[in-house]
Amino acid sequence: MRAELSLLLARAINRVLGDYPEALRRLAGHAGKRSRLSCGLIHLEVRLAADGRVEPVGAGATGDPDMTFSIAPAVLPRLAIDRTAALREARFTGDGELAQLIAELARELEWDLGEDLSRLIGDIAAQRVTHDARQLHAWQREARSRLHDNLAEYLTEERQAFITRDDLESLARANEDLRDACARLEARLQLLEHRP
């Protein structure tokens, strides 16, 4: 099963790289190096070929890979929708130069998922799937934002668990007024004490 998944991963990566000859050239400089994709319990390995493309690494490979790319399973769907945010949650370890190159390419290269889907399921269905995925992501982002705002309002206004900025400013003004009043009172007391 792992070998089949590694083959699918290699094909998907090579499909995207095929549109970017400069990326292939840059990767070719690291020919022979192995990279591991870790996602939960799944660990897939690929090796960079002399032409910059990737090839799957079989189960018989020994030793550690040169670079590991780790990402949580929950983040995977976001790679297709909001790659920049998803990549912030990924970890790259190992060969720093290779890790930096792969991180750069992951941010820069665009995978036209709609185009590849259209070859499999047709143009209209592919457009619908990509549109629905974007809508779902937008709805999730909006729901998170509303939840955050509502929770903040509840904790500050309803439960008064936190002090609001207005309350803090009011308290600061009252503190200054009290300090000024104490200073005036102290000055009067000193005048009364020094009266003949």
N, C-alpha and C positions, 0 to 999 in steps of 0.2 A: 504493500500500500504506500509506504514511504517513497519507494522508487517511482511509482506512478505520479505521486504528488510533486516530487522533485522535477520530473519530466514536464508536467503541466506548468510548473513555475518557470522553468527554463524557457519553454515555448512562449509564455506570456511576456517574459522579460525581453526575449529576442524579437518578438513582434513589435514591441515599443521601440527597442533600440534600432530596428531596421529603418526607422524614419529619421534617425539621427546619426549620420556618419561621423560627426565630430566626437560624439559620446563614445562610439565604438573605438575610435582612434585612441582616446584617452584611457579607456579600459584596457586596450591591448597592451599598454605599458605595464599592466599588472598580470599579464598572462601567467597561468599556472596557480594563481592564488585561489584559495577556497573561501567561500562565504557561507555562513549559516543564517537562515531565517528561523527565529524561534518565536512561536506564537502559541502560548499556553503549553500544551503537551506535544505539540507538533514541532519538529525540528527538521528543516529541509536544507540540504547543502547543494551548492552549485560551484563550479570551477570556471574561472575566466579562461577562454580559449585565446589563441594567438591573434584572432581577428577581432577580439573584443566582445564576442558573443559569449553566452554562458552555456554550460553543459551540466547536466545533472551528475551528482556524485553518488555512486552506488553505496550500498550498505557495507561493503568491505573496506571502505576508506579508513585509514589509521591516522592517529594524531588529531590535534585540535585544528579547527579552521583558522585562517589568518584574521578573519573579521567576523563578528556576530552582530546581526541586526535583530533586536528583540522588540516585540510589540504585543500589547495585550489583545486578546481576541475581541474584546468589546470595541476596540478602536478600528479594527479592520474595515467595517462598512464605511467609516468616515474617510478612509483613504480615497475612495472614489468620489466623494462629495466635497470634502474640505481637507485636501491633502496637507496643506500647511499646518493646520491645527493638529491633525492626526500625527504628523511627523514630530511635532514638539514633544509628544508623549513616547516616542520611540527612543531606544537606547542603542548606540553604536559602541562596540568594544573591540579591542584588538588593534590591528594595524591602523594607526592613526591616519596615514596618508590615504589608504584605500577607503577607510570609513568616511573621511571627509569628502572624497570624490563621489562615493555612492550617495551620501547625504545631499550633496549639491545636485547630482543628477536626478535624485528622487524629487527634489523641489522644482527643478527646471523642466524636465521632460514631461510632455503632456501625452497622456494616453487617451485617444479618442474612443472612449468606451462605446459611445453611440454608434460609431462607424463599425466597430468590430461586432457589436451586437446585431447590427442590421444584416450582416452577412449570415448570422445564425438564425435569426427569427424574423427578418424583414424590416424594412424602413419604419413603417408605422408603429409596429410593436416596440422597436428599439427606442423610438422617440418617446413613446408612452412610458416605458420603463425608466429611462433617464429622467424624464420630467417628473414622474412620481417619486423617484429617489430624491431629487432636489427639493420637491415639496415637503417630503417627510423630514428631511434634514432641517429645512426652514421652520417647520412646525415644532420640531424638537428644540431648536435654538430659542424660538419665541416662548415656548412653554417653560423652558429653564429660566429665561429672563423674567417672565411673569411670576413664577414661583419664588424666585429670589426677591423680587420687589415686594410681593405680598407678604413673605415671611419677615422681611425687614420692617414693613409697615406694622405688622402684627406685634412684633417684639418691641418696637419703639412706641407705638400709639396705644394698642390694646392692653398689652401686658406690662408696659412700661418697664421692661426688663433692661432696656438700655436708655441712656439719656440722649435726647435729641440735641442737635446743634443749637436750636433756639433756646432750649432749657439751659444748656451750658453757658451760652452768652448771657442769659438773664441772671444766672447764678454768679457769673463773673462780675456783672454790673452791680448786683446786690452786695457782693463781697467788697468791691471798691467803695460803695456808699457807706458800708458799715465801718471800713477802715478809716474813711474820712471823718465819720461821726465820732469814732473813738479818739482820733487825733484831736478833734475840736474839744471833746470832753476833757481830755488830758490837759490840753492847754488851759481850759477854764479852771480846772482843779489846781493847776500850778499857780494861776493868778490868785485864786482864793487863799492858797497856802502862804503866799508871799505878801498878802495884804496886811498892813499894820493894824 
